Structures are given as C-alpha cells and as structure tokens.
C-alpha cells in the first residue's frame, strides 16, 4: 500500500516489480484522477466540440481502468459499467451534432467556425 493513499497498489509502483506489462501503464489512481478531471470539464464545458473530445477520452480512460492490473475486480466492473454509459453519451453527442449540421444545411446556413475558440475556453468577447 502506498504511503500517500489508502488504495493498495499491488506492487505496481515497486521498482523491483518483474511484470513488464504493468510498467507501461499509468497508476490506477492517476488514471482515475485524470478521468474525474475530464468528467468535471465535460460537465462545465460550453464548447460542444471540446465536450465530445473530452467524452471520448473519458471512454478511453474508463476502458484502461477496466484492464488495469492494480484495480480490484469490483472496481473494474464499476469502470466497465461507466464505460458503457459514456459510450452512449458520446454517441448522443455525435448524433446531436449531426442533427445540428443537417438543420443548418436545410436552412441554407453555413456551419459556424470554431476559430474563435482557444483550447478549452472561448475567447473573452464570447464570454461577455
């Protein structure tokens, strides 16, 4: 068990560990922390394109957690359940975007440009 966590690390952080496969994976705690940060960003995000990208990374991270050698079987099962929910979330986001593009095309509108957006945030003139 790590001195910084109550979660057992099953030797994944042991420099003498012989399992080469485990050395290529980030720690389960780091992967979980990153996933929770992405989930927070997704919930608070205003840019649909970025939200879709975050959702796809959440799906990827949850899948990696289902395979992580340091994760307990019950945790892996929970991660697999969440993975399925987030896969459906990504599909819904993609469907909503496709419908929006189809509606714009039917109205003769040109798709809005994302050039005014910078990284995860909109530019100041958009915020005001």
Secondary structure, DSSP 8 states (H G I E B T S, - for coil): --TT-SS--TTTT-TT---HHHHTS--HHHHHHHHHHHHHHHHH---HHHHHHHHHHHHHHHHHHHH-TTS-HHHHHHHHHHHHHHHHHHHHHHHHHHHHHHHHHHTT------TTEETTEE-HHHH-
